[in-house]
């Protein structure tokens, strides 16, 4: 259970960092006064859907990788990060964008911060 909570924390931190980047880099002006309940619900759903999907898809492979050693661990983790990139690419516009690279860099850096001890084993 502790491993699951840690993984969920990693996913949450990754998406918070990514959405902060998106907000700071974006040029559009937000006016929450114009938002209605349906719009807020849709925005919340869209912001949470990919993060929940990542928890469901990636938790078990990451746990499996920590039970392996050497190049097998690295191979499984590389597959997970490639799948994460592919998921983002497929669910958006199927074009390579700067934000995709930024998200992957954030994802890998935060993964190294959260799991540095498990990676050294």
Secondary structure, DSSP 8 states (H G I E B T S, - for coil): -HHHHHHHHHHHHHHHHHHHHHHHH------GGG--HHHHHHHHHHHHHHHHHHHHHHHHHHHHHHTS-THHHHHHHHHHHHHHHHHHHHHTTSS--HHHHHHHHHHHHHHHHHTHHHHH-
